Amino acid sequence: MTGVFAGENENFENLLKRFNKKVQQAGILSEIRHGEYFEKPSIKRKRKEAAKRRKSARALAK
């Protein structure tokens, strides 16, 4: 369960931005989306390999 605590004099917009960032980093939304329907193991494997390629290409670009 992801949660954030409001600091002193922190407005709601900043609090919401921090919450959304934590949800993105935790991968909660993508996990829920992938659970909405059945994905064949071969497609799941291809998706993970593509993610690895994107991640390594990003690392080489830096």
Buried (B, 14 or more C-beta within 10 A) or exposed (E): EEEBEEEEEEEEEEBEEBEEEEBEEEEEEEEEEEEEEEEEEEEEEEEEEEEEEEEEEEEEEE
